[in-house]
Every structure is written in structure tokens, then in C-alpha cells.
Amino acid sequence: MTARTLYDKLWDDHLVRQSDDGTALIYIDRQLLHEVTSPQAFAGLREAGRQPRRRAANLAVADHNVPTTDRNAGIVDPVSRLQVQTLDSNCAEFGITEFDMADPRQGVVHVVGPEQGVTQPGMTIVCGDSHTATHGALGALAFGIGTSEVEHVLATQCLVARKMQNLRITLTGPLPEGIASKDMILAVIGLIGTSGGTGYAMEFAGSAVREASIEARMTLCNMAIEGGARAGLVGVDEATVSYMAGRPYVPSGSAFDNAAVAWREMVSDPDAAFDLEFELDVSRLRPQVTWGTSPEMVVSIDDVVPDPENAPDGNRTQDWVRALEYMGLESGTPINQIPLDKVFIGACTNGRIEDLRAAAAVANGRTVASGIKQALVVPGSGLVKRQAESEGLDEVFRNAGFEWREPGCSMCLAMNADRLDPGERCAATSNRNFEGRQGYGGRTHLVSPAMAAAAAITGCFTDPNEL
């Protein structure tokens, strides 16, 4: 047989029908649902008199609108409250399993899926959220879909799609001390741009990826979408198999052993051909900071805010001028001299236990700078929160002056009570720095968890290694 990439294998395994017009029908193993994109889908089922094709193939979690402070007070904002209540009632009516706001397993859907073993190698996984690409770190084909497609998958367990091309990002070299997967993916996006992966499934490979933890791989795949790709992928290895063992939705005993045999096949063949390739040596990578309003507007902690005259082309010159105006920055300003107002550590990008440990290591024994108005630490799930508290990380953060919150999407996006006011500048571990992403007029800089913690302690961007 012709050598195949991991994406080719996943596609072939789930192909139901190929049409002459280039579209195909593929089978979907798992759908994740949340309160923002599911109401219309359930309404469509109701109006058509349909029931979900496979109830057990779906899992719902409220995350975008949930409060991260005292849950006993409920949701104050009426729109957010309605969305969450609607998810609750829809799941009850249609028999869909939901981790509701009171469930200790509740959290950001892209954190909950892998930690529960709902995400498994070899699966196709969809969700009405672009950062579904996260789950590809476990050797699954995972991508975001629209509301009408959410309804289609609920009703048929299939999806109309077009096959993507194959892109491989090879990351080589030992990762320097204090540098995280967030720095790697920001550097990749800086290299290829936000449209570099358009039309591709982006597979991450190379020694730096093989040596990365599963949680670090999730960060890479989470932001593949910010590089233009619809899906991010990492091939299965023994670290993947070990990560899957013992999780609630994963088979056990001999069934696990049999599954592991199939999972190990979820790798690109050695001589598989990719349509496009990029390579990056990360051995000299420095901490990365975005300066503008797109993830590709990124430089290292040692650099200065760039001059629009040095933009690669005329279109980007205008983008850079607009970004500088929105961000309230002047070209030539050293990155490590940009003062901050708030810090956010969390999101589906960096809200896992590994991320919180990295931030706590920097914050331990130190105090948030007086100029920082608010520093939030928001675990990605209730189980992450419980694990962090068992390790005493919550006390480390509290003693340093951080706020320790309940799980949710929080300040990653302005759909809940956690947001920036106009003009406020934030160091965030989330995945997008678009205009207004964290609140109208808010200014977002994307960084790693260690960098965010260092910024909170010093009041400006600081190399974590200096602390």
C-alpha cells in the first residue's frame, strides 16, 4: 500500500462515501457540546422530530459562560444564565450526558475530553468550537464545526467534509530551560503566519515534540488553528498510551491492550509524503510575547516592538499600523518595558496541571507587583483544580496575591464576568489576541504560563529564568 500520513489514515478509517464533487461523508466517533453553539442544533432536532443517532457518542460541558467565582450565587448575567440553563434542559430532554456547573468534573470542554478519556487515539472528534484541534495531540482527527453541522452530527453521526492537505511542522533540538510548548507554537505561527496552514491538517513532529508531555502537545495542537490549519495532530507513541490508561471512558484489561495495539498504528508512515513542510530548531528559542492583534505578531522577550516599515509586505504594513494604534504601543519599545494591568493564567490552551505547576514555580515565595490590578489563575477543570489544591499550588498563588478561581473559559474571551476594561493590558495564556477578545478595548499579549506568572510578579514582561 502507498505510505500514508496520520491524517490520511484517520480520514480513510472514517470515510463513509466519497462524492464526485470532492465532498465526502465521514463518520464521527465523538461530539463535544457546550452552551454557545448547541442551542440551535437541539432546536433543529426538536423541530424536525429527530433524536440523536448515538446519545453515548456525545458529551456536554458548560464552560464559556460559567462564573469562576462563588457558584452558589448562580450566573448573574441573564444571557449567560439562559445559555447554560438551555444546555441543561436540552441535555435532559435528549438524554445527553452533561457535566453541569455543579459537577466536580466540569471545566473547559477541551480539557475535560482528554482527562476523561472521552478523547481517544484514532477517533474523529468534533465540537462547535475551533479549538477542538486540541484533541489531535492524542492521535485523533479533531476539528471545530458550525452550528448546523452540530445538528447534523447529532442526527446522523456523520458529517459532510472535504479532505485537507497534509502539513508537517518539525520541531528539533533540545528545548531550553524555561521555554514551554506555548513558546514553540507562537514561534511556529510567527514563522508561517496565521494563514500558513490554511487548507491543511497540521502534524507536529520532531525530537522536541517526541520529548514533550501530552499536555504540552495539546497546547501545540490547540493553536494549530491560529496558524490557519483546521486540525492539529501528533502521532501516537508510548507516552500517549500511558496517558490513556485508567481514564474513566477508556477500556480496561484486555480491551485496553487490544485498543493500544490499534492506537500504535496512528502514526505517519516513515516515507509518507506531505504537501508542505516547515522545520524549526527550538534549541535557541527565547520566551515569546505577542505585541499586536494577531498571534503571528510575535517576538521574543529580548526584542522591541517592530516598525511597520519593516513589515513583510504592504498589506501587513497597514495591519501593523492598526495593531500598534489599538495596542497603544510605539515601535522600538523594548518588550520587557511594556507595563501590564492584568494577568490571566488558564484557558483550554494552558489551564492544565502542568501549566499551573510551571506558573506556581515562578510565583512561589514572591508577590504580585503593586501595579497589577488583578491576577487570575483559573484551572481548566474541576479535577485540575482538585489536583492543584492537593499539591498546595492554590496556596502558593494566594500567598503571592493571585486570585484562585473555579474552572471555566474565564478571561480567555469576554463571554462571562472575567474581562478587561477598555485600554487595560493583559498578559494571557490563552490563544487569541484579537481586538476585543478579552473585553471591548482590551489589549491582550499571549505568553506561556511561566511568563504570565513572571509578568504578574514584576509588572512587565520578564524572562521567567531571571526569577
LINHU-V526982 format. One record per residue. N is the residue number from 1. RES is the residue in one small letter. PHI is phi in radians with two decimals (999 if undefined). OMEGA is omega as a letter, one per 40 degrees, with the letter a starting at -180 (999 if undefined). Layout:
# LINHU-V526982
<<N | RES | PHI | OMEGA> <N | RES | PHI | OMEGA>>
This chain:
# LINHU-V526982
<<1 | m | 999 | i> <2 | t | -1.13 | i> <3 | a | -1.07 | a> <4 | r | -2.19 | i> <5 | t | -1.36 | i> <6 | l | -1.03 | i> <7 | y | -1.08 | i> <8 | d | -1.00 | a> <9 | k | -1.12 | a> <10 | l | -1.10 | i> <11 | w | -1.10 | a> <12 | d | -1.05 | a> <13 | d | -1.18 | a> <14 | h | -2.04 | a> <15 | l | -1.28 | i> <16 | v | -1.65 | a> <17 | r | -2.72 | i> <18 | q | -1.90 | a> <19 | s | -1.72 | a> <20 | d | -1.16 | a> <21 | d | -1.45 | i> <22 | g | 1.68 | i> <23 | t | -1.43 | i> <24 | a | -2.48 | i> <25 | l | -1.89 | i> <26 | i | -2.08 | i> <27 | y | -1.48 | i> <28 | i | -1.91 | a> <29 | d | -1.34 | a> <30 | r | -2.54 | i> <31 | q | -2.15 | i> <32 | l | -1.82 | a> <33 | l | -2.17 | i> <34 | h | -2.38 | a> <35 | e | -1.36 | a> <36 | v | -1.50 | a> <37 | t | -1.83 | a> <38 | s | -1.66 | a> <39 | p | -0.98 | a> <40 | q | -1.15 | i> <41 | a | -1.14 | i> <42 | f | -1.15 | i> <43 | a | -1.07 | i> <44 | g | -1.12 | i> <45 | l | -1.06 | a> <46 | r | -1.09 | a> <47 | e | -1.16 | a> <48 | a | -1.55 | a> <49 | g | 1.23 | a> <50 | r | -1.77 | i> <51 | q | -2.10 | i> <52 | p | -1.01 | a> <53 | r | -1.15 | i> <54 | r | -2.46 | a> <55 | r | -0.99 | a> <56 | a | -1.20 | i> <57 | a | -1.48 | a> <58 | n | -2.07 | i> <59 | l | -2.44 | a> <60 | a | -1.99 | i> <61 | v | -2.51 | i> <62 | a | -1.47 | a> <63 | d | -2.52 | a> <64 | h | -1.17 | a> <65 | n | -1.79 | a> <66 | v | -1.27 | i> <67 | p | -1.30 | i> <68 | t | -1.84 | i> <69 | t | -1.76 | a> <70 | d | -0.90 | a> <71 | r | -1.27 | a> <72 | n | -1.10 | a> <73 | a | -1.40 | a> <74 | g | 1.30 | a> <75 | i | -1.77 | a> <76 | v | -1.29 | a> <77 | d | -1.13 | a> <78 | p | -1.14 | i> <79 | v | -1.20 | i> <80 | s | -1.08 | a> <81 | r | -1.08 | a> <82 | l | -1.12 | a> <83 | q | -1.08 | a> <84 | v | -1.21 | i> <85 | q | -1.10 | i> <86 | t | -1.15 | i> <87 | l | -1.08 | i> <88 | d | -1.01 | a> <89 | s | -1.21 | i> <90 | n | -1.13 | a> <91 | c | -1.13 | i> <92 | a | -1.14 | a> <93 | e | -1.18 | a> <94 | f | -1.73 | i> <95 | g | 1.27 | i> <96 | i | -1.67 | i> <97 | t | -1.12 | i> <98 | e | -2.31 | i> <99 | f | -1.63 | a> <100 | d | -1.35 | a> <101 | m | -1.10 | a> <102 | a | -1.60 | a> <103 | d | -1.34 | i> <104 | p | -1.11 | i> <105 | r | -1.58 | a> <106 | q | -1.07 | i> <107 | g | 3.00 | i> <108 | v | -1.20 | a> <109 | v | -0.99 | a> <110 | h | -1.43 | i> <111 | v | -1.64 | a> <112 | v | -1.12 | a> <113 | g | -0.94 | i> <114 | p | -1.13 | a> <115 | e | -1.19 | i> <116 | q | -1.53 | a> <117 | g | 1.38 | i> <118 | v | -1.12 | i> <119 | t | -1.47 | i> <120 | q | -2.40 | i> <121 | p | -0.99 | i> <122 | g | 1.49 | a> <123 | m | -1.51 | i> <124 | t | -1.80 | a> <125 | i | -2.34 | i> <126 | v | -2.27 | i> <127 | c | -2.80 | i> <128 | g | -1.33 | a> <129 | d | -2.82 | a> <130 | s | -1.12 | a> <131 | h | -1.44 | i> <132 | t | -1.03 | i> <133 | a | -0.94 | i> <134 | t | -0.85 | a> <135 | h | -1.20 | i> <136 | g | -1.14 | i> <137 | a | -1.09 | a> <138 | l | -1.79 | i> <139 | g | 1.32 | i> <140 | a | -1.99 | i> <141 | l | -1.59 | a> <142 | a | -2.24 | a> <143 | f | -2.76 | a> <144 | g | -1.44 | i> <145 | i | -2.36 | i> <146 | g | -1.51 | a> <147 | t | -1.07 | i> <148 | s | -1.11 | i> <149 | e | -1.26 | i> <150 | v | -1.02 | i> <151 | e | -1.10 | a> <152 | h | -1.08 | i> <153 | v | -1.20 | i> <154 | l | -1.00 | a> <155 | a | -1.38 | a> <156 | t | -2.14 | a> <157 | q | 1.08 | i> <158 | c | -2.31 | a> <159 | l | -2.57 | i> <160 | v | -1.43 | a> <161 | a | -2.62 | i> <162 | r | -2.02 | a> <163 | k | -1.21 | i> <164 | m | -1.53 | i> <165 | q | -1.58 | a> <166 | n | -1.83 | i> <167 | l | -2.16 | i> <168 | r | -2.05 | i> <169 | i | -1.89 | a> <170 | t | -1.77 | a> <171 | l | -1.91 | a> <172 | t | -2.09 | i> <173 | g | 1.59 | i> <174 | p | -1.23 | i> <175 | l | -1.33 | a> <176 | p | -1.11 | i> <177 | e | -1.01 | i> <178 | g | 1.46 | i> <179 | i | -1.78 | a> <180 | a | -2.04 | i> <181 | s | -1.06 | i> <182 | k | -1.09 | i> <183 | d | -1.13 | i> <184 | m | -1.10 | a> <185 | i | -1.25 | i> <186 | l | -1.13 | i> <187 | a | -1.14 | i> <188 | v | -1.09 | a> <189 | i | -1.15 | i> <190 | g | -1.09 | i> <191 | l | -1.32 | a> <192 | i | -1.72 | a> <193 | g | 1.45 | a> <194 | t | -1.33 | i> <195 | s | -2.00 | a> <196 | g | -1.09 | a> <197 | g | -1.82 | a> <198 | t | -1.07 | a> <199 | g | 1.54 | a> <200 | y | -2.09 | i> <201 | a | -1.65 | a> <202 | m | -1.74 | i> <203 | e | -1.71 | i> <204 | f | -1.73 | a> <205 | a | -2.51 | i> <206 | g | 1.83 | a> <207 | s | -1.08 | a> <208 | a | -1.17 | i> <209 | v | -1.38 | i> <210 | r | -1.06 | a> <211 | e | -1.48 | a> <212 | a | -1.36 | i> <213 | s | -1.20 | i> <214 | i | -1.11 | i> <215 | e | -1.13 | i> <216 | a | -1.16 | i> <217 | r | -1.12 | i> <218 | m | -1.09 | i> <219 | t | -1.11 | i> <220 | l | -1.02 | a> <221 | c | -1.22 | i> <222 | n | -0.95 | a> <223 | m | -1.71 | i> <224 | a | -1.02 | i> <225 | i | -1.09 | i> <226 | e | -1.30 | i> <227 | g | -1.64 | i> <228 | g | 1.70 | a> <229 | a | -1.31 | i> <230 | r | -1.59 | a> <231 | a | -2.43 | i> <232 | g | -2.00 | a> <233 | l | -2.48 | i> <234 | v | -2.36 | a> <235 | g | -1.16 | a> <236 | v | -1.28 | i> <237 | d | -2.43 | a> <238 | e | -1.16 | i> <239 | a | -1.11 | i> <240 | t | -1.13 | a> <241 | v | -1.08 | i> <242 | s | -1.10 | i> <243 | y | -1.09 | a> <244 | m | -1.28 | a> <245 | a | -1.06 | i> <246 | g | 1.45 | a> <247 | r | -1.42 | a> <248 | p | -0.92 | a> <249 | y | -1.60 | a> <250 | v | -1.65 | i> <251 | p | -1.08 | a> <252 | s | -2.14 | i> <253 | g | 1.09 | a> <254 | s | -1.16 | i> <255 | a | -1.14 | i> <256 | f | -1.16 | i> <257 | d | -1.04 | i> <258 | n | -1.16 | i> <259 | a | -1.11 | a> <260 | a | -1.09 | i> <261 | v | -1.07 | i> <262 | a | -1.21 | a> <263 | w | -1.06 | a> <264 | r | -1.13 | i> <265 | e | -1.39 | a> <266 | m | -1.47 | i> <267 | v | -2.46 | i> <268 | s | -1.27 | i> <269 | d | -1.09 | a> <270 | p | -0.94 | a> <271 | d | -1.86 | i> <272 | a | -1.16 | a> <273 | a | -1.67 | i> <274 | f | -1.89 | a> <275 | d | -1.30 | a> <276 | l | -2.65 | a> <277 | e | -2.42 | i> <278 | f | -2.32 | i> <279 | e | -2.30 | a> <280 | l | -2.41 | i> <281 | d | -1.50 | a> <282 | v | -1.66 | a> <283 | s | -1.13 | i> <284 | r | -2.02 | a> <285 | l | -1.17 | i> <286 | r | -1.85 | i> <287 | p | -0.96 | a> <288 | q | -1.77 | i> <289 | v | -2.46 | i> <290 | t | -1.43 | a> <291 | w | -1.94 | a> <292 | g | -2.04 | a> <293 | t | -2.02 | i> <294 | s | -2.57 | i> <295 | p | -1.03 | i> <296 | e | -1.34 | i> <297 | m | -1.49 | a> <298 | v | -2.39 | i> <299 | v | -2.46 | i> <300 | s | -1.58 | i> <301 | i | -1.02 | a> <302 | d | -1.50 | a> <303 | d | -1.61 | i> <304 | v | -2.06 | i> <305 | v | -1.07 | a> <306 | p | -1.26 | i> <307 | d | -1.65 | i> <308 | p | -0.97 | i> <309 | e | -1.13 | a> <310 | n | -1.71 | i> <311 | a | -1.12 | a> <312 | p | -1.08 | a> <313 | d | -2.69 | a> <314 | g | -1.09 | i> <315 | n | -1.08 | a> <316 | r | -1.27 | i> <317 | t | -0.99 | i> <318 | q | -1.16 | i> <319 | d | -1.08 | a> <320 | w | -1.16 | i> <321 | v | -1.07 | i> <322 | r | -1.12 | a> <323 | a | -1.10 | i> <324 | l | -1.09 | i> <325 | e | -1.13 | a> <326 | y | -1.14 | a> <327 | m | -1.36 | i> <328 | g | 1.16 | a> <329 | l | -2.08 | i> <330 | e | -1.99 | i> <331 | s | -1.06 | a> <332 | g | 1.62 | i> <333 | t | -1.23 | i> <334 | p | -1.05 | a> <335 | i | -1.01 | a> <336 | n | -1.37 | i> <337 | q | -2.03 | i> <338 | i | -1.49 | a> <339 | p | -1.32 | a> <340 | l | -2.10 | i> <341 | d | -1.85 | a> <342 | k | -2.44 | i> <343 | v | -2.36 | i> <344 | f | -2.23 | i> <345 | i | -2.06 | a> <346 | g | 2.78 | i> <347 | a | 1.47 | i> <348 | c | -1.20 | i> <349 | t | -1.40 | a> <350 | n | -2.53 | i> <351 | g | -1.94 | a> <352 | r | -1.63 | a> <353 | i | -1.08 | i> <354 | e | -1.05 | i> <355 | d | -1.17 | a> <356 | l | -1.18 | i> <357 | r | -1.10 | a> <358 | a | -1.12 | i> <359 | a | -1.21 | a> <360 | a | -1.15 | i> <361 | a | -1.09 | i> <362 | v | -1.38 | a> <363 | a | -1.35 | a> <364 | n | -1.00 | i> <365 | g | 1.38 | a> <366 | r | -2.08 | a> <367 | t | -2.30 | i> <368 | v | -1.04 | a> <369 | a | -1.05 | a> <370 | s | -1.08 | a> <371 | g | -1.38 | i> <372 | i | -1.46 | a> <373 | k | -1.26 | a> <374 | q | -2.77 | i> <375 | a | -2.27 | a> <376 | l | -1.81 | i> <377 | v | -2.13 | a> <378 | v | -2.16 | i> <379 | p | -1.02 | a> <380 | g | -1.30 | i> <381 | s | -2.78 | i> <382 | g | -1.10 | i> <383 | l | -1.28 | i> <384 | v | -1.11 | i> <385 | k | -1.05 | a> <386 | r | -1.09 | i> <387 | q | -1.12 | i> <388 | a | -1.08 | i> <389 | e | -1.20 | i> <390 | s | -1.17 | i> <391 | e | -1.62 | i> <392 | g | 1.39 | a> <393 | l | -1.18 | i> <394 | d | -1.07 | i> <395 | e | -1.21 | i> <396 | v | -1.03 | a> <397 | f | -1.15 | a> <398 | r | -1.07 | a> <399 | n | -1.09 | i> <400 | a | -1.48 | i> <401 | g | 1.82 | i> <402 | f | -1.43 | i> <403 | e | -1.65 | a> <404 | w | -1.72 | a> <405 | r | -2.00 | i> <406 | e | -1.42 | a> <407 | p | -1.24 | i> <408 | g | 2.87 | i> <409 | c | -1.20 | i> <410 | s | 0.94 | a> <411 | m | -1.36 | i> <412 | c | -1.05 | i> <413 | l | -2.60 | a> <414 | a | -1.47 | i> <415 | m | -2.07 | a> <416 | n | -2.56 | a> <417 | a | -1.29 | a> <418 | d | -1.59 | a> <419 | r | -2.76 | i> <420 | l | -1.58 | i> <421 | d | -1.53 | a> <422 | p | -0.93 | i> <423 | g | 1.54 | a> <424 | e | -1.27 | a> <425 | r | -1.96 | a> <426 | c | -2.28 | i> <427 | a | -1.59 | a> <428 | a | -2.24 | i> <429 | t | -1.61 | a> <430 | s | -1.36 | a> <431 | n | -2.01 | a> <432 | r | -2.35 | i> <433 | n | -2.15 | a> <434 | f | -1.10 | i> <435 | e | -1.02 | i> <436 | g | 1.31 | a> <437 | r | -1.01 | a> <438 | q | -1.78 | a> <439 | g | 2.45 | a> <440 | y | -0.98 | i> <441 | g | 1.36 | i> <442 | g | -1.30 | a> <443 | r | -2.02 | a> <444 | t | -1.96 | i> <445 | h | -2.05 | a> <446 | l | -1.49 | a> <447 | v | -2.59 | i> <448 | s | -1.40 | i> <449 | p | -1.03 | i> <450 | a | -1.12 | i> <451 | m | -1.14 | i> <452 | a | -1.08 | i> <453 | a | -1.12 | i> <454 | a | -1.10 | i> <455 | a | -1.15 | i> <456 | a | -1.15 | a> <457 | i | -1.25 | a> <458 | t | -1.76 | a> <459 | g | 1.51 | i> <460 | c | -2.66 | a> <461 | f | -1.19 | a> <462 | t | -2.42 | i> <463 | d | -1.06 | a> <464 | p | -0.96 | a> <465 | n | -1.10 | i> <466 | e | -1.25 | i> <467 | l | -1.76 | 999>>
